[in-house]
Amino acid sequence: MNHAHDISFRSMGSDVRLIVGAPLLAGLPSPAEAAEGERRYIEDFARRLSRFRPDSELCALNADPSDEAPASALLRTAVTAGLWAAERSGGLVDPTLVSEIEAVGYERSKDSSAPVPLPLALAAAPPARPARPHPRARWRQIEIDHERGTVRRPPGLRIDTGGTGKGLAADAVAHRLRGYTRFVVDCGGDIAVGGVGGQLEPFAIEVEHPLTGECVHTLRIAGGAVATSGLNVRIWRRADGTFAHHLLDPCSGEPVWSGLVGATALAPSALEAETLSKLALLTGPDGARRALAEHGGLVVRDDGDVELIGPLDGAGSLAPHTVGAPA
Amino acid sequence: MSERPADRRPARAPRSRGAIGAIWAAAAIFLGVLALLAARVATGQDPALRARAAAAPLPARQVLVRRVIERRVIVHLPPTAPPRPAQASQQVSSAGGSASYPLTTRTS
């Protein structure tokens, strides 16, 4: 029987969990050593790309007054991932909304503050409407030069890699663990799974309801990724008494109330799953059906109802299928 | 002159009988009317009460009413989410396919 090493820790403002099975090849570190190595990798990843640490590489980039700033391979990759997500989402998952997210009250980490109850915020929310991309699409002004090791953007245009950072981290660690029989990389709900063992015994992943905390669905995935976005964790009350959360409408710069409170997406990579789950949440029920149609997923409406979308019972390398009916 | 007293006596008798008759008649009428009124009172037709009821109504009593509208918004909070795993925990699961506790995708 295989033994898997299972560790949990806090990083990137989220719970992180790593499960590493037996190595496929001789000479690879033990599962425990591999898990500890990946833990250090994730903590370093978070430290270098944090928007809330003045000494991070991301903050240094945003503070650089020139139009071309040096950037490490990791930072360039993170910015590239943000631009990829913006392209994939038609500009809705926008990495340039730093001033906007600070203006609504998210200028420092909320890891230590309790969220306000989501039902209270929903009771005071404006009528539901889907988000729209920023008309000027500022993210298109960002260019990555891997040869020169720089990032070019108009001076003053700040970048936030947080929207896609956990998915990117999960993919990176999953890639590093590909020599093991099975592995799970859970970066705050953005989960990448793989290994040959998954083909024999798929991973069971429960989807948590954002309003009740209950499991509303269980996915079985042989390999690939799943991610969840929701309004129930990073949500707060502003000084004027209104409620705000971290998912913004790029056009208005205000929190979006689309009629959905949670979205879960399946995809080949955690980066894509995270992008699709955000896209689904930003666009509301109708947009979510389009966003999740290809790989599958589910959404939770304002009233708590759950809707399954796409090929949850399909076959293929992702091989996700449902077990049990939604609650 | 001596016949005057004798002349007066016969004249007195008719006058006395007339007075007595008048008294009896008055008493009879009084009792008749009394019986009639008693009967009407007994049947609920008291003329005094009817007269009071027919009188003009008293002016309506003015009462100052202050209406207080208190609006209460009751929000049924969902049950508390299940506890998350302890931070910085480390454990080894012996099952190849199953984790020590369920994998869960959630908002973070």
HADDOCK unambig.tbl for C-alpha pairs under 7 A between the chains (distance, minus, plus):
assign (segid A and resid 1 and name CA) (segid B and resid 95 and name CA) 6.92 0.50 0.50
assign (segid A and resid 1 and name CA) (segid B and resid 96 and name CA) 6.27 0.50 0.50
assign (segid A and resid 2 and name CA) (segid B and resid 94 and name CA) 6.85 0.50 0.50
assign (segid A and resid 2 and name CA) (segid B and resid 95 and name CA) 6.54 0.50 0.50
assign (segid A and resid 2 and name CA) (segid B and resid 96 and name CA) 4.62 0.50 0.50
assign (segid A and resid 3 and name CA) (segid B and resid 93 and name CA) 6.32 0.50 0.50
assign (segid A and resid 3 and name CA) (segid B and resid 94 and name CA) 4.76 0.50 0.50
assign (segid A and resid 3 and name CA) (segid B and resid 95 and name CA) 6.17 0.50 0.50
assign (segid A and resid 3 and name CA) (segid B and resid 96 and name CA) 5.62 0.50 0.50
assign (segid A and resid 4 and name CA) (segid B and resid 92 and name CA) 6.20 0.50 0.50
assign (segid A and resid 4 and name CA) (segid B and resid 93 and name CA) 5.53 0.50 0.50
assign (segid A and resid 4 and name CA) (segid B and resid 94 and name CA) 6.32 0.50 0.50
assign (segid A and resid 4 and name CA) (segid B and resid 96 and name CA) 6.18 0.50 0.50
assign (segid A and resid 5 and name CA) (segid B and resid 91 and name CA) 6.78 0.50 0.50
assign (segid A and resid 5 and name CA) (segid B and resid 92 and name CA) 4.71 0.50 0.50
assign (segid A and resid 5 and name CA) (segid B and resid 93 and name CA) 6.26 0.50 0.50
assign (segid A and resid 6 and name CA) (segid B and resid 90 and name CA) 6.27 0.50 0.50
assign (segid A and resid 6 and name CA) (segid B and resid 91 and name CA) 5.41 0.50 0.50
assign (segid A and resid 6 and name CA) (segid B and resid 92 and name CA) 5.27 0.50 0.50
assign (segid A and resid 6 and name CA) (segid B and resid 93 and name CA) 6.46 0.50 0.50
assign (segid A and resid 7 and name CA) (segid B and resid 89 and name CA) 6.12 0.50 0.50
assign (segid A and resid 7 and name CA) (segid B and resid 90 and name CA) 4.34 0.50 0.50
assign (segid A and resid 7 and name CA) (segid B and resid 91 and name CA) 5.99 0.50 0.50
assign (segid A and resid 8 and name CA) (segid B and resid 87 and name CA) 6.26 0.50 0.50
assign (segid A and resid 8 and name CA) (segid B and resid 88 and name CA) 5.27 0.50 0.50
assign (segid A and resid 8 and name CA) (segid B and resid 89 and name CA) 5.36 0.50 0.50
assign (segid A and resid 8 and name CA) (segid B and resid 90 and name CA) 6.12 0.50 0.50
assign (segid A and resid 9 and name CA) (segid B and resid 87 and name CA) 5.22 0.50 0.50
assign (segid A and resid 9 and name CA) (segid B and resid 88 and name CA) 4.03 0.50 0.50
assign (segid A and resid 9 and name CA) (segid B and resid 89 and name CA) 6.60 0.50 0.50
assign (segid A and resid 10 and name CA) (segid B and resid 87 and name CA) 6.31 0.50 0.50
assign (segid A and resid 10 and name CA) (segid B and resid 88 and name CA) 6.62 0.50 0.50
assign (segid A and resid 14 and name CA) (segid B and resid 108 and name CA) 5.84 0.50 0.50
assign (segid A and resid 119 and name CA) (segid B and resid 77 and name CA) 6.74 0.50 0.50
assign (segid A and resid 188 and name CA) (segid B and resid 108 and name CA) 5.12 0.50 0.50
assign (segid A and resid 189 and name CA) (segid B and resid 104 and name CA) 6.69 0.50 0.50
assign (segid A and resid 189 and name CA) (segid B and resid 105 and name CA) 4.12 0.50 0.50
assign (segid A and resid 189 and name CA) (segid B and resid 106 and name CA) 4.87 0.50 0.50
assign (segid A and resid 189 and name CA) (segid B and resid 107 and name CA) 6.29 0.50 0.50
assign (segid A and resid 189 and name CA) (segid B and resid 108 and name CA) 6.28 0.50 0.50
assign (segid A and resid 190 and name CA) (segid B and resid 105 and name CA) 6.65 0.50 0.50
assign (segid A and resid 201 and name CA) (segid B and resid 97 and name CA) 5.95 0.50 0.50
assign (segid A and resid 204 and name CA) (segid B and resid 103 and name CA) 6.77 0.50 0.50
assign (segid A and resid 205 and name CA) (segid B and resid 102 and name CA) 6.91 0.50 0.50
assign (segid A and resid 205 and name CA) (segid B and resid 103 and name CA) 4.89 0.50 0.50
assign (segid A and resid 205 and name CA) (segid B and resid 104 and name CA) 5.36 0.50 0.50
assign (segid A and resid 205 and name CA) (segid B and resid 105 and name CA) 6.79 0.50 0.50
assign (segid A and resid 206 and name CA) (segid B and resid 102 and name CA) 6.96 0.50 0.50
assign (segid A and resid 206 and name CA) (segid B and resid 103 and name CA) 6.05 0.50 0.50
assign (segid A and resid 206 and name CA) (segid B and resid 104 and name CA) 4.56 0.50 0.50
assign (segid A and resid 206 and name CA) (segid B and resid 105 and name CA) 6.21 0.50 0.50
assign (segid A and resid 207 and name CA) (segid B and resid 104 and name CA) 5.74 0.50 0.50
assign (segid A and resid 207 and name CA) (segid B and resid 105 and name CA) 5.15 0.50 0.50
assign (segid A and resid 207 and name CA) (segid B and resid 106 and name CA) 6.34 0.50 0.50
assign (segid A and resid 208 and name CA) (segid B and resid 104 and name CA) 6.64 0.50 0.50
assign (segid A and resid 208 and name CA) (segid B and resid 105 and name CA) 6.31 0.50 0.50
assign (segid A and resid 208 and name CA) (segid B and resid 106 and name CA) 5.29 0.50 0.50
assign (segid A and resid 211 and name CA) (segid B and resid 78 and name CA) 6.20 0.50 0.50
assign (segid A and resid 212 and name CA) (segid B and resid 78 and name CA) 5.27 0.50 0.50
assign (segid A and resid 212 and name CA) (segid B and resid 79 and name CA) 5.80 0.50 0.50
assign (segid A and resid 212 and name CA) (segid B and resid 80 and name CA) 6.90 0.50 0.50
assign (segid A and resid 212 and name CA) (segid B and resid 81 and name CA) 6.12 0.50 0.50
assign (segid A and resid 213 and name CA) (segid B and resid 80 and name CA) 6.90 0.50 0.50
assign (segid A and resid 213 and name CA) (segid B and resid 81 and name CA) 4.12 0.50 0.50
assign (segid A and resid 213 and name CA) (segid B and resid 82 and name CA) 6.19 0.50 0.50
assign (segid A and resid 214 and name CA) (segid B and resid 81 and name CA) 6.92 0.50 0.50
assign (segid A and resid 227 and name CA) (segid B and resid 105 and name CA) 6.37 0.50 0.50
assign (segid A and resid 228 and name CA) (segid B and resid 105 and name CA) 6.00 0.50 0.50
assign (segid A and resid 228 and name CA) (segid B and resid 106 and name CA) 5.41 0.50 0.50
assign (segid A and resid 228 and name CA) (segid B and resid 107 and name CA) 5.54 0.50 0.50
assign (segid A and resid 229 and name CA) (segid B and resid 107 and name CA) 5.09 0.50 0.50
assign (segid A and resid 230 and name CA) (segid B and resid 107 and name CA) 5.04 0.50 0.50
assign (segid A and resid 233 and name CA) (segid B and resid 107 and name CA) 6.44 0.50 0.50
assign (segid A and resid 233 and name CA) (segid B and resid 108 and name CA) 6.24 0.50 0.50
